[in-house]
Structures are given as structure tokens and as C-alpha cells.
Amino acid sequence: MTVLVVSKVPAALRGRLTRWMIQLRPGVFVGTMSHRVRERLWARTCIAVRGGWALILVSAPTEQGFELRLHGEAPIALEDFDGLWLVKRRISL
């Protein structure tokens, strides 16, 4: 299973994502696809973000059962702490 979250992205990107995934809420997409399709979709998403951000969560054989990747200027930061993904909120002053 794959979960893709986008924010502040062009409407065309959201439309393209709905071809492959179900949009649960604005900017939250869920789907099951092959590794090849997922990697190509992620690459195209990273190109189309333009000022927004995207996060992908993919099923993986890890302790938590998933891997995370982040692209763009997100209000969070990801850290791999001994094999566990931790999410840190960025504080803006």
C-alpha cells in the first residue's frame, strides 16, 4: 500500500494522482501499485511540486512496516532514528 500526501501543489498534479490512487481528503491519496509505477509517480510528483511539498509512505519490511520520503518545503522533518522514522515539527519564528 502507498499513501501520498501533497500540499500547496498545482491542481494538475492532484488530477494526475487520481488516475492511480484514491483521494481520501484534499491532498491525501491512497493506492496499491507496482514498485515501478510508484517510483515513476513519485518522480513526476517531485518535479511538479513547485513550491509545495509531498510525502510518500510505502509498505516495507521494516520494524514499523513502512518507509517515508519527503520532498519540498514541508512543515515537518523526517529522521531515521535506529531504523524508526520520527517526525519533527519545524517551528517558525
C-alpha positions as CSV (number, residue, x, y, z in Angstrom):
1,M,0.0,0.0,0.0
2,T,1.1,3.5,-0.7
3,V,0.0,6.8,0.9
4,L,0.9,10.1,-0.8
5,V,0.3,13.5,0.9
6,V,0.7,16.7,-1.0
7,S,0.2,20.3,-0.1
8,K,0.3,23.6,-2.0
9,V,0.7,21.8,-5.3
10,P,-0.9,22.6,-8.7
11,A,-4.4,21.2,-9.4
12,A,-3.0,19.3,-12.4
13,L,-0.8,17.2,-10.1
14,R,-3.7,16.3,-8.0
15,G,-5.7,15.3,-11.1
16,R,-2.8,13.1,-12.3
17,L,-2.6,11.4,-8.9
18,T,-6.3,10.5,-9.0
19,R,-5.6,8.4,-12.1
20,W,-3.6,5.9,-10.0
21,M,-4.9,6.5,-6.4
22,I,-8.0,7.3,-4.4
23,Q,-8.2,10.8,-2.9
24,L,-9.4,10.4,0.7
25,R,-9.2,14.1,1.5
26,P,-7.8,17.0,-0.4
27,G,-4.1,16.2,-0.8
28,V,-4.2,12.7,0.7
29,F,-4.0,9.8,-1.8
30,V,-4.0,6.0,-1.1
31,G,-3.4,3.2,-3.5
32,T,-1.7,-0.1,-4.3
33,M,0.6,-0.3,-7.3
34,S,3.7,-1.9,-8.6
35,H,7.1,-0.7,-7.5
36,R,7.9,0.6,-11.0
37,V,4.6,2.6,-11.2
38,R,5.1,4.0,-7.7
39,E,8.7,5.2,-8.4
40,R,7.7,6.9,-11.7
41,L,4.7,8.5,-10.0
42,W,6.9,9.8,-7.2
43,A,9.5,11.1,-9.6
44,R,6.8,13.0,-11.5
45,T,5.3,14.3,-8.3
46,C,8.7,15.7,-7.2
47,I,9.0,17.5,-10.5
48,A,5.5,19.0,-10.3
49,V,5.5,20.1,-6.7
50,R,6.8,23.7,-7.4
51,G,6.8,25.5,-4.1
52,G,4.7,22.9,-2.2
53,W,5.7,19.6,-0.7
54,A,5.0,15.9,-0.9
55,L,5.4,12.9,1.4
56,I,5.2,9.3,0.4
57,L,4.7,6.4,2.8
58,V,5.4,2.9,1.3
59,S,4.9,-0.5,2.8
60,A,8.3,-2.0,3.6
61,P,9.8,-4.9,5.6
62,T,11.0,-2.6,8.5
63,E,10.2,-2.6,12.2
64,Q,7.4,0.0,11.6
65,G,6.2,-1.7,8.4
66,F,6.8,1.4,6.2
67,E,9.3,3.8,4.8
68,L,8.9,7.6,4.4
69,R,10.2,10.1,1.8
70,L,9.7,13.8,1.8
71,H,10.2,16.4,-1.0
72,G,9.9,20.1,-0.8
73,E,9.5,22.7,2.0
74,A,7.3,20.8,4.4
75,P,6.4,22.0,7.9
76,I,7.9,18.7,9.2
77,A,11.3,17.0,9.1
78,L,11.9,13.2,8.9
79,E,14.6,11.5,10.9
80,D,15.6,7.9,10.8
81,F,16.5,7.0,14.4
82,D,18.0,3.5,14.6
83,G,15.6,2.2,11.9
84,L,12.5,4.1,13.3
85,W,11.0,7.0,11.4
86,L,10.4,10.1,13.6
87,V,8.6,13.2,12.5
88,K,9.7,16.6,13.9
89,R,7.6,19.7,13.5
90,R,9.5,22.7,12.3
91,I,9.0,25.8,14.4
92,S,8.7,29.0,12.5
93,L,9.5,32.2,14.4
